[in-house]
């Protein structure tokens, strides 16, 4: 093994790197637990911190697109097409489902256009109107839109990336301490847009860079232990104080990025897994990742369907029913809608990029005038 360590997979390969898919699955099910706990009565004090699964999603996004910060060419048209068909079709299907459920319940169909164009992160009422987990998607899209500029500013330099992280961290500190979580004021809302969430995406970029340099399982295991210990410590603090206690002190608005830092450390440790792994484990991890987006989008609908029967089902029955409906819905969404559109987007992006590369070559050839 060379001193530089094994090369990381390309951006395309990372879509199926089984450890990343396992982390995606974990992120989705942490969020599921955070919402299932009140319905099924599954309260475990440390797992009240499970809502930070969404912060793990942000770290993973930064990790996947980190190569663009360090020299990989970003072809804007192809990138935009891949992201559009990766995110929007499944989101649109989920949104229509929640709109139908709202209409059936006699709820006015407010804020529909805002949700259709990812402009719904303007107030708590608007953001949570159909599905509370929709709040994270505008931040994710903003990261995609800002990626060309962020990559340009980083310029392939670890020092310049460190400067970006520092600026993002200062922005998060300022927004967190100036916000009012009780009223959900404008500053609180901006803290959940990219200016506030940027540090979490950038932690993922740093994790990719560090993983490409870190060699040996000793340092990786140490980072994994540090990440897990840090997360448990933060979870214990949150279990003891809750949002009111934390918001009254120096950690006001800051606990999520600290969790993201722990996730980033653990991600570094597992980004280059052993080559000899049980095939069944890899298959489970890959499917956990494939179904993670549908799980994230649909679990609230599953819980709403189960909620009227929760008393009769009991905690175990409620948990089983909600999880089964979530998994079944995510599998159907992936097989029938999400994955076909994703493949279509990749094929369309490839054709678009091939035309863009062929056009200059044709113009320079004798017959291309």
C-alpha positions in Angstrom: 0.0 0.0 0.0 1.4 3.4 -1.0 1.8 6.2 1.5 -0.9 8.2 -0.2 -3.4 5.4 0.5 -6.0 3.8 -1.9 -7.8 6.2 -4.2 -11.4 7.0 -3.3 -14.1 6.0 -5.7 -15.3 8.5 -8.4 -18.4 10.5 -7.8 -20.4 8.0 -9.9 -19.1 5.1 -8.0 -20.0 6.6 -4.7 -23.6 6.2 -5.5 -23.2 2.5 -4.9 -20.4 2.4 -2.4 -22.0 0.2 0.2 -20.8 2.1 3.3 -22.3 5.3 2.0 -25.6 3.5 1.3 -25.6 2.1 4.8 -25.1 5.6 6.2 -28.0 6.9 4.1 -30.2 4.1 5.4 -29.2 4.9 9.0 -29.9 8.6 8.5 -33.4 7.8 7.2 -34.3 5.5 10.0 -33.0 7.8 12.7 -35.5 10.4 11.4 -38.2 7.7 11.3 -37.5 6.9 15.0 -37.6 10.6 15.9 -41.2 10.8 14.6 -42.3 7.3 15.5 -41.3 7.7 19.2 -44.2 9.9 20.2 -46.7 7.7 18.4 -45.6 4.3 19.6 -44.2 5.3 22.9 -40.6 4.1 22.2 -38.8 6.7 24.2 -35.1 6.0 24.8 -33.5 9.1 26.2 -30.3 8.9 24.1 -32.3 8.3 20.9 -34.2 11.6 21.3 -31.2 12.9 19.4 -32.1 10.8 16.4 -33.6 13.8 14.7 -30.1 14.7 13.7 -30.3 12.0 11.1 -31.1 14.8 8.7 -27.7 16.4 9.5 -26.1 13.1 8.5 -27.8 13.4 5.1 -26.2 16.9 4.7 -22.8 15.5 5.5 -23.2 12.7 3.0 -24.1 15.2 0.3 -21.0 17.1 1.0 -18.9 13.9 0.9 -20.4 12.7 -2.4 -19.8 16.0 -4.2 -16.4 16.7 -2.6 -14.4 15.8 -5.7 -15.7 18.9 -7.4 -13.9 21.0 -4.7 -10.6 19.4 -5.6 -10.4 19.6 -9.4 -13.1 17.4 -10.8 -14.7 19.2 -13.7 -18.3 20.3 -13.0 -20.4 20.1 -16.2 -23.3 22.2 -15.2 -25.9 21.0 -17.6 -25.3 17.3 -16.9 -25.0 17.9 -13.2 -28.3 19.8 -13.1 -30.1 17.1 -15.1 -28.9 14.3 -12.8 -29.8 16.2 -9.7 -33.2 17.2 -11.0 -34.2 13.7 -11.9 -32.6 12.3 -8.7 -34.5 14.6 -6.3 -37.7 15.9 -7.9 -39.7 13.0 -9.3 -39.8 11.2 -5.9 -40.5 14.4 -4.1 -43.3 15.3 -6.4 -44.9 11.9 -6.0 -44.6 12.3 -2.2 -46.0 15.8 -2.3 -49.0 14.8 -4.3 -49.7 12.0 -1.8 -49.6 14.4 1.1 -51.8 16.9 -0.8 -54.3 14.1 -1.4 -54.3 13.2 2.3 -54.8 16.9 3.2 -57.7 17.2 0.8 -59.3 14.1 2.1 -59.0 15.5 5.7 -60.7 18.7 4.6 -57.5 20.7 5.0 -57.1 23.8 2.7 -54.5 23.2 0.1 -52.3 26.2 1.0 -48.7 26.8 0.0 -48.9 24.4 -2.9 -46.9 26.4 -5.4 -44.2 27.1 -2.8 -43.8 23.4 -2.3 -43.8 22.7 -6.0 -40.7 24.9 -6.5 -38.9 24.2 -3.2 -39.7 27.7 -1.9 -41.6 26.5 1.2 -38.9 27.1 3.8 -40.3 30.6 4.7 -42.1 29.9 8.0 -42.8 27.0 10.3 -46.4 26.8 9.2 -45.6 26.8 5.5 -42.7 24.4 5.9 -44.5 21.8 7.9 -47.9 22.2 6.2 -47.9 18.9 4.3 -44.9 17.0 5.7 -42.4 18.2 8.3 -39.4 16.5 6.7 -39.8 18.6 3.6 -38.0 21.4 5.4 -34.6 19.9 4.5 -35.0 19.8 0.7 -34.7 23.5 0.0 -31.3 23.5 1.8 -30.2 20.5 -0.2 -31.2 22.2 -3.5 -29.5 25.4 -2.4 -26.3 23.4 -1.9 -26.6 22.0 -5.4 -27.1 25.5 -6.8 -24.1 26.9 -4.8 -21.8 24.0 -5.6 -20.1 25.7 -8.6 -19.3 28.8 -6.6 -18.2 26.9 -3.6 -16.0 24.7 -5.7 -14.5 27.7 -7.4 -13.8 29.4 -4.1 -12.2 26.2 -2.7 -10.0 26.0 -5.8 -8.6 22.6 -4.9 -6.9 23.9 -1.8 -7.3 22.4 1.6 -6.5 25.8 3.1 -9.1 27.6 1.1 -11.6 24.9 2.0 -10.7 25.5 5.7 -11.5 29.2 5.1 -14.9 28.3 3.7 -15.6 26.1 6.7 -14.6 28.9 9.1 -16.9 31.4 7.4 -19.8 28.9 7.4 -19.2 28.1 11.0 -19.2 31.8 12.0 -22.4 32.3 10.0 -24.0 29.4 11.9 -22.9 30.7 15.2 -24.2 34.2 14.5 -27.5 33.0 13.1 -28.0 30.5 15.9 -27.4 33.0 18.7 -29.4 35.7 17.0 -32.5 33.5 16.3 -35.5 32.9 18.4 -36.4 29.2 18.3 -39.6 29.8 20.2 -41.2 32.1 17.7 -39.4 30.8 14.6 -38.4 34.3 13.5 -36.8 35.2 10.2 -33.3 34.6 11.6 -34.3 31.1 12.8 -35.6 30.4 9.3 -32.4 31.6 7.6 -30.4 29.3 10.0 -32.1 26.4 8.2 -31.2 27.7 4.7 -27.7 27.2 3.2 -26.1 30.1 5.1 -26.8 28.3 8.3 -26.5 24.7 7.1 -23.5 25.2 4.9 -21.1 24.1 7.6 -22.6 20.7 7.6 -22.2 20.1 3.9 -18.6 21.3 4.2 -17.9 18.9 7.0 -18.7 16.2 4.4 -16.3 17.7 1.9 -13.6 17.7 4.6 -14.4 14.1 5.5 -13.8 13.1 1.8 -10.5 14.9 1.8 -9.3 13.5 5.1 -10.4 10.0 4.0 -8.2 10.2 0.9 -5.2 10.9 3.1 -5.8 8.8 6.1 -4.0 5.4 6.0 -4.2 2.4 8.3 -7.1 1.1 10.4 -5.7 2.5 13.7 -6.4 6.1 12.9 -9.7 5.2 11.3 -10.9 3.2 14.3 -9.8 6.1 16.6 -11.9 8.5 14.5 -14.9 6.2 14.5 -14.6 5.9 18.3 -14.4 9.6 18.7 -17.4 10.2 16.4 -19.5 7.7 18.3 -18.4 9.0 21.7 -19.1 12.5 20.7 -22.5 11.7 19.4 -23.4 9.8 22.6 -22.2 12.7 24.7 -24.3 15.2 22.7 -27.3 12.8 22.9 -26.9 12.6 26.7 -26.7 16.4 26.9 -29.8 16.7 24.7 -31.7 14.1 26.7 -30.9 15.9 29.9 -31.6 19.5 28.8 -33.8 19.3 25.7 -34.2 22.2 23.3 -35.2 24.7 26.1 -32.1 24.0 28.2 -29.7 24.1 25.2 -31.3 27.3 23.8 -30.8 29.0 27.1 -27.0 28.6 26.9 -24.0 28.8 24.6 -25.3 25.9 22.5 -28.3 27.8 21.2 -28.8 26.7 17.6 -25.5 24.8 17.5 -26.2 21.2 18.5 -26.9 20.0 15.0 -23.6 21.0 13.5 -21.8 19.4 16.4 -23.7 16.2 15.6 -22.7 16.6 11.9 -19.1 16.8 13.0 -19.4 13.5 14.8 -21.1 12.0 11.7 -18.2 13.3 9.6 -15.6 11.6 11.8 -17.4 8.3 11.6 -17.8 8.7 7.9 -14.1 9.1 7.4 -13.5 5.9 9.3 -15.7 3.8 7.1 -15.2 5.4 3.7 -12.8 2.7 2.6 -14.2 -0.5 3.8 -12.4 -3.9 3.8 -12.6 -5.7 0.5 -13.7 -8.9 2.1 -17.2 -8.4 3.4 -20.1 -10.7 3.6 -22.2 -10.3 0.4 -25.4 -10.3 2.4 -24.2 -7.3 4.5 -23.4 -5.4 1.3 -26.7 -6.2 -0.2 -28.6 -5.0 2.9 -26.5 -1.8 2.9 -27.2 -1.1 -0.8 -30.9 -1.5 -0.4 -31.0 0.6 2.8 -29.5 3.4 0.7 -31.7 2.9 -2.3 -34.8 3.1 -0.1 -33.6 5.8 2.1 -35.1 8.7 0.2 -38.5 7.1 -0.1 -38.3 6.1 3.6 -37.5 9.7 4.5 -40.3 11.1 2.3 -43.1 8.6 3.1 -42.8 7.6 6.8 -45.0 10.5 8.0 -47.8 9.3 5.7 -47.4 5.8 7.0 -47.7 7.0 10.6 -50.8 9.1 9.8 -52.4 6.0 8.4 -51.5 4.0 11.5 -52.3 6.7 14.1 -56.1 6.0 14.3 -55.3 2.4 15.2 -52.4 3.0 17.6 -54.3 2.4 20.8 -55.6 -1.0 19.6 -52.3 -2.0 18.1 -50.2 -1.1 21.1 -46.5 0.0 20.9 -45.2 -3.1 19.1 -48.0 -3.3 16.7 -47.9 0.4 15.9 -44.2 0.2 15.3 -44.5 -2.9 13.1 -47.4 -1.4 11.0 -45.7 2.0 10.5 -42.4 0.5 9.6 -43.9 -2.1 7.2 -46.0 0.6 5.5 -42.9 2.9 5.2 -40.7 0.1 3.7 -43.4 -1.1 1.4 -44.1 2.4 0.2 -40.4 3.2 -0.2 -39.9 0.0 -2.2 -42.8 0.7 -4.6 -41.7 4.3 -5.0 -38.2 3.2 -5.8 -39.1 0.4 -8.2 -41.9 2.1 -10.1 -41.0 5.8 -10.1 -37.8 7.0 -8.4 -35.3 4.6 -10.0 -36.7 4.8 -13.6 -36.6 8.6 -13.5 -33.1 8.5 -12.0 -31.9 6.3 -14.8 -33.6 8.5 -17.3 -31.8 11.6 -15.9 -28.4 9.9 -16.0 -29.0 8.9 -19.7 -30.2 12.3 -20.6 -27.2 14.0 -18.8 -24.8 11.6 -20.7 -26.4 12.5 -24.0 -26.3 16.2 -23.2 -22.6 16.1 -22.1 -21.6 14.0 -25.2 -23.2 16.6 -27.5 -21.4 19.4 -25.6 -18.0 17.7 -26.1 -18.7 16.7 -29.7 -19.7 20.2 -30.7 -16.2 21.9 -30.1 -14.5 18.9 -31.8 -16.7 19.3 -34.9 -16.1 23.0 -35.0 -12.3 22.5 -35.0 -12.3 19.7 -37.7 -12.0 20.6 -41.4 -15.6 19.5 -42.1 -17.1 21.2 -39.0 -17.3 24.7 -40.4 
